[in-house]
Amino acid sequence: MKKNDSLSKILIAGLLCLAFAFSIWKWTENKISFYLSQSDNNLIQIAQIKSKANSVLRNHSGQLVWQDVENGDSIFIGNSIQTEKKSSTEIIMNDGEKIIIGPESLVRFTNAEDKISLQLIDGKMEVKSPDLATQQTMRLDIQKTSRLWVQTPRGRVHLKDSNLKMQTQKNKDQNFKIEVVSGTPELVTT
């Protein structure tokens, strides 16, 4: 009976070592993949994390690895930002727009027709056009029009000096709500 106990312990230890080695291999593979994608010269920096509260994660172009973001980190085309429970973040786009992502939210940044497209997949988001003070502080061309579009289930919304609040639940297009706080955004239906 002692041989069976010893054999069982060896077998369990071997399986644990194998599982551990597989986990390390997958983690390393994802990290290498992420760093290779970060070294790509085609990455376009479009925004920066201004502030965050609690756990805010970034994913690059569908990679398996989600990494914590810090104040000052860059956002690139292809990134997704996810906030956890009781977490939020404020992002400043290169053109001066302010994006506030609420708790338990997921937002994807993509490129469409030479425009930056935001897609709220789940949760709450607020998008504000830059005001005159922000434009002057960031030394932006005041006449410059925004390249930012917000993707909705029924089309795209171009800010055009507007402030919007959005809310949705994952996989429930009929629950997408958009509130125009100020301004007159342009809606292009699909």
C-alpha positions, 0 to 999 in steps of 0.5 A: 500500500505504501508503494501506491501512496508514493506513486500517487504522490509522485503522479500528483507532483508531476501533474502539478509541475506540468500545469505550472510549466504550461501556465508559465509558457502561456504567460511568456508567450502572451507577454512576448506577443504583447511586446512584439506588437508594442514594437510595431512601427505602425502603432499610432498613439491617440490618447493618454491616461490623465487619471484613474481610480482603482483597477483599469486595464488595457488590452492591445489588439485582442491579445490575451494579456490585460495590463494595468495602466497608470497615469500618463500611459499612452493609448494606441489605435487597437487598444481596449480599456476595461474598468473593474468594479468601483474603477474609472478613468479619464482619458485625454485624446490628442485632439483634446476630447475628454473621455470618462469611462465609468465602473465595469465598462469596456471601450475599444479604440479603432481606426475607421476612414482616417477617423478614431472610432470609440466603441462602448461595448459594456458600461458607461462612458462620457465624451466631451469636446475640448473647450477653449481653455483645453485647446489653448493649454494643449496648444491645439489648433482651435479651428481643427475639427475632431477626428473622433467618432463614437460607434453605436449599434445604429451608426456613428456619432461625430461630436462636432463640439458636443458632450455625450453620455452613453450607456449599454449592456454587453450584447444588448443593442436595444439597451444602448442609450445616448444622451446629448448633454450639450451641442449638436452631434452629427449622426450617420446611420448604417 
